[in-house]
Amino acid sequence: MANTSRSKRLMTTGGLVFLVLGIALYFLKAPMGLNRKIYDLPIFLIIIGVCSALKGFTAKEKTEEEAALAGKTFTEFLANNAILLAMLVLVVVICILQPRFMQIRVALDILTQSATKLIMALGICFALLIAGTDLSAGRMVGLAAVISASMMQTATYANRFFPDLPQVSLWIPIVAAIVACMLFGALNGFLVAKYEMHPFIATLATQVIIYGVCSLYFDMPPNNSQPIGGIRPDFAQLGQMRLFNGIYKGFPGISILIPISIVICIVIWFILNKTVFGKNVYAIGGNREAAVVAGINVFRNIMFIFTLASFLYGIAGVLEAARTAGATNNYGLGYETDAIAACVVGGVSMSGGIGKVGGIVMGVLIFTVIQYGLQFINVSPMWQQVIKGVIIAVAVAIDLTKYRRK
C-alpha cells in the first residue's frame, strides 16, 4: 500500500509542478520575449498538469499483491509502451527543431486528421477482436464518399452527377451511403460466419467487388469518372464546421469532426464493455469453440460484427466527403492498413480477444502525430513510409511476444 500511496503522491505532485510551471510561463513568456520560442507550450503544460494531478487524486489504492505485481512488470510496461515513449521523444525533438509545432492550432489539426481515421479503426477493431481482419474497410469509405457526394451537389453546378435530381434532404444521401456499406458488411459477415471463410480472403474478395461497383457507379454518364465537386454548403459543414471559432484571438476553433469521433468512441466503449454483444465479441476472439459450447450464437454475432463495422466505415466515408467537399472512386485507398496498424499499436491483439477503445485512440493519435510531425520538419515521404513500416513491424512483434508469454 505504501508503494501505491507513493505513486499517487508522485503523480499528484508532478501534475501540480507542471501546472505551476505552465501558469508561470504563460504570464512570463511575453515580458521575457519567449512568444516565438515556446508558443503555446505553457497551455500544454497546464493541461498535462491538470490531467496528471486529477489522475493522482482519483487513483484507487491497490492491494499489496497488485502493487507487487506492478513492480515486477515495470520492465514489461516499458517494453509494451516502447512506441509511445519513442513518439514522445520524437515530439520533443520536433519541438526543438521546429518550435512552431508547440501550437494549439497544430494540436487541433492533428485531432482533426485523426477523427475519421479513429472512426475507421473503431470499426476494424471488431474484426481484429475475433482474430480476423477487414481489407474492405478503405473501399467502403470510398463507396460512401462517392454515393453521398454524388447526391449532394448544388443545383447550379455545371457537371452534376444527377442533372435532374432535386435538392434532396441532407439525410437521404447519408443514409443511402451508409446502407450501401452495411450491405457489403453483411456480405463479409455471411462469408465468414456461414462458410467459415478466413476474414482475410472474404474481405479481400469484397474489397475487389466494392471497388468495381464504386468505379462503375463513378463512371456513369454524364459524370464519366470526373472528380465530384460542387458540394452543397450544408453537407460540407458536416466536415468543415468549427466550434468556438474566434472565442479568443488566434483560436482557430474545434473541428466538428472531433466531438463526433468522441461520441462514437463513447458508444463503442459502451458496446464493448457494457453489453452482452461486447462480451460475446471478446469470447469469440478468445476461444471460438468455447464460445459455441457456452451457447453464444457465433453466426449471428459475426454477422453483426461486420455489419456494425461497415456502419462505421460508412460514417467515416460521408464525413471524409464532407471534409474535402468532393470525392473520387479512389477515396479510402489504403485506409484499412493504417487503421489495422493503429489498432495493433494501440494494443489490439491480432490473435483475438484483447483490445480496448482507449488503446485504439492512442494508436491512431500515435500514427497521426508521427506522420504530421515528420511532415512538419520536411522529412521525405519515402522515409516516412520506412518509419511507418518499422513501427508496424515492431508493434506486431511486441504483440506476438506478449501472446507467446500468455
N, C-alpha and C positions, 0 to 999 in steps of 0.2 A: 504493500500500500504506500510505503514511503516513496518508492520509485515513481508511482503514479502521481502522487502529490507534487513531487519534484518536477515531473514533466509538465504538469498543469501550470505550476508556478513559472517555469521556464517559458512556456508558450505565452502565458498572460503577460509576463514581464517583457518578453521580446516584442509582443504586439504593442505594448504601451511605449516602448522605446521607439519603434518605427513611427507610431502616431505622433509622439512629441517631436521627433526629428522632422517628420513631414510638415507639421504645423510651423515649426521654426523656419524651415527652408521656404515655405510658402510666403511668409511675411518678410523674409530677409533677401530673397533672390533678386528683387528689383533694386533695393538700395545697394546690394553688392555687385550688381551688374551681371547676374547669372542667368538672366532670362533666356539668352541664346545658347547657354551651355547645358542647362538641366531641363529646360522646357517645362513639361508637366510632371516631372519626377516627384515633386512634393505631394501631388494628388495621389499618385500611385502608392507612395509610402503610407499616406493616411489610410487608403483603402486596405492595404496589406495589414497595417497595424490594427485597424478596427476588426477585421476578419480573424486575425490571429488571437487578439485579446478575447473576442466573443467565444471563439472555439475553446480557449483555455478556461473561461468562466463556466461554460456549459458542458465541458468534458466530464464523462461519468467516471467514477472511481473504478479501477479494475481490481479484481481479486489478485491475491499473491501468485496464483497459478498463471493467470493471464499476464501479469507483469513479468514473470519469469520467462514465459514463452515469448513475449515481445522482445526481451533482452537477447534470447537465443537466436531470434530470427532477424536481428538488426542487419547482419550481413546479407541475409536473403532479401530484406527490404531494399537495400541499396542496389542489389542486382536486378530486382524486379522493377525498380524505378530508374534504371540507368538512362533510358531515353529521355525521361522527364528532366533528370539532372543535366543531361547533355544539352537539352533545349534551353534550360536556364543559363547555362554557361554561354551558349550561342547568343542568347538575348543580351547578356552583359557585354559580350564582345561587339555586337552590332551597335549597342548604345554608345560604346566608347568610340567606335569608328564613325558612327553617324548619329550624333545626339538628337537629331530630329525624330528619331524613332521613339523617343520618350514623349509622345504627344497623345492626348486623349483622342484626337482625330484618327491617329494610326490604330489605336486600340479598337475604336468603333468600326473602322474599315475591316479589321481582322475578324471581328464578331459578325459583321455583315456578310463577309465572304464565307464564314463558317456556317451560316444559318441553313441554307439549302443542303449543304454537304451533311450537316448534322441530321436533318430530316431523312436523307437517304440512308445514312449509317444506322439510324434507329430502325429503319425498315429491314435492312440487310442483316441486322444482328439476330433477328428471329431465325433466319436460315442457318446462321452460324451456331446458334444455341442448340440446334438439333443436329450438330455435326455435319451441316451441309453448306451450301453457298448459293448465291443467286447472280449469275452472269448477265441476266436480262435487265437488271435494275437500270443501268445507264440508258438503254434503248427505250425503256418505259418513260424515263424522264423526257427524252426527245419526242416520243409519241404524244405525251401530254402537252408539251410545249407547242408542238405544231398544231394539234387539234384546237387548243384553246386560242392560240394566236390567230388562226385562220378564220375564226368566227367573231373576233373582236377588233376588226379594222373599222376605221372611221368611214362614214358614207361618202366623203369627198376624196378618198384615196384613189389614185388613178388605177393602180394594179391590184384591185381587190380579189381575194381568193374566191369569194362568192359574190359576184357583182349584184345579184338580185336579192341577197339576203337582207331582211330588215334589221334595224338595230335591236338586237335581242337583249334580254335581261342579262346582267353580269353573271348570274349563277348558271345559266344554261350551258355555255361552253365549258365552265369549270367542272360541272357535274359530268358532262359528256366526256371530257378528257380523263377524269378520274375513273369513271365506269369502264372506259375502254382499257385502261391499265389493269383494273381489277379482273376483267375477263381473262386477260393473259396471265394474271397472277393465279387465278383459279385453274387455268390450264397447267401451269407449273405444279401446283399442288396435286392435281389429279394424276399427272405423270409420276410424281414421286410417291404419292400415297397408294394409288391403285396398282401400279406396275412395279413398285419398289425400285424405280429407276434412280440412279445416283443423281442428286441435285445438280452436280456439275454438268452432266450430259443433258438432263431435262431442261435446265435453264439456258444452256448453250444453244439447244435447238430452238427454244422460244425466242432467244435473243435474235437469231437469224431471221425468224419469221416476223418478229416485230419490226426489224429494220426494213425488211422487204415491204411490209404493209405500209409503214410510215413513208417510205420512198415513193410507193405507188400513189398514195394519197397526196403527197407533196408535189408530185409530177402531174397532177390532174390539170387540164386546161381550165381557165386561162392562166393559171399560175406557172405551169411548166418549170417546176423546180427553181423558181426565183425566191430569194430570201423574203420572208413575210415581214412587212413593215406597216407603217401607218396605224399603229395600235391606238385604240381609244384611251383617252386620258384616265377614265375611271378604272380601267383594267390595269394600266401602267402603275397607278397609285398603289396597287396591292404589293408591288415590289419596290417602289421608289419613295413612298411616303416617309417623311421623317418626323418623329415625335419630339416635342420640346425644342424645336428648331429656334435658335436665337434666344434661348432662355437667359443666356448671358453672352457677352461679346466674345465672338470667336468659337462658340459652341456649335458644331455642325448639325446637331440633332441625332436622335437614335433611329436607325432604320426600323421600319415596321416589321422587317423580317426577323429581327432579334426577339421581340416579345412573342411572335408567332412560334418560333422554334422553341422558346422556353415553355410555352403552353403545351406543345406537343411532347416535349421531354417529360413534363409532369404527368401527362396522360399515359405515356408509355411506361414510366416508372410505376404508376398505379396498376397498370395491367399486369406487369411482370411480378410485382411484389404483393399485390392485394387481391388478386383474382384467382379462381381455380384454373382458368386457362393459363395464366402465367406460371403457376406451379407445374402444370402439365407440360409446358414447354421445356422447363428445366429437367423434368423427369424423363421425357422422351430423349433429350440430348444426353442425359447421364447414362441411361440404360434403356433402350427401346423395348427389349424383351421383358424387363422387369415392369415397365410401364404397362405393357399389354396384360401381364399377369395381375397387376394392380387394378385392372378394369378400366384403364384410360382408353378412350376411343381414339386411337392413333390416326386413323384415316381422317376423321373429322377435324382433329386438331391440326394436322399438317395442311389440310385444305385451307383452314382459317389462317394459319401462319403465313402462307404465301399470298393469300388474298389481302390480308391486313398489310403485309409488306408492300404490295403493289398499290394499295391505297395511299401509303406514304410517298411512294415514288411519284404517283400522280400529283399529289400536292406539291412536291418539290419541282416537278416539271412546270406546273402552272405558275408557281412563284418565280421560276427562272425566266419564263417567257415574259412575265410582268416586269421583272427587274431589268431585263435587257431590252424591253419593248420590241420584241421580234422573235423569230425562230427560224431554224432550218432543220432538215432531217438529220443533220449531224450533231444536233444538241445531245448532250449526255454521253458522248463518246468517251469511254474510259472512266467514267464517273464511278462505276461499280468497283474498279480496282482500288481507287483511292478510299472508297467507303469501307471496303473489306480491310484494307491496311490500317485505317484509322481505328476500326473495331479491335483488331488484333493488338495494336499498340496500346489501346485502352483497356486491355486485359480480357477481352472475349476470347475464350479458348476455341481453336479450330477443332478440337476433339469433342466439343459439345458440352452443354450443361453448366458452363461457367461464364459469367459476364454480368456487368452492372451498367446501368444507364450513366452513372457518374463517370465511370471509366471511359465509356464511349464519347461523352462530351469532352473529356480530357484528351482522348486520342485525336479527335477532329481538330481541337484547338492546337495541339502539338504540331500536326501536319500543316495547318494553315499558318501558324506563327513561323515555322521554319521556311515554308515556301515564300511567304510575304517578306520575311526578314532577309532572305538571300537575294530576292529581287531588289529590296531596298538598298543593299550595298553593291548592286550591279554584278552579282555572281552570274556567270554564264548559264543559260538554260540547260546546257548539256551537263554541266557539273551539278545543277540542281537535280537532274534525273539520277545521276550517280548517287548523290547523297540520299535521295528518297529510296532508291533501291537498297542501299546499305541499311537504312532504318527498318525497312520491311523485313529484310533477312535477319537482322538482329532480333526484332520483335518476335518473329516466328520461332527462332532458335530458343529464345527465353521461354516462350510458350511451351514448346516441346520438352524442354528441360524440366519445367515445373510438372508437366504431365507424367513424365517418367518417374519423378520422385514420388508422385502420388500412387 
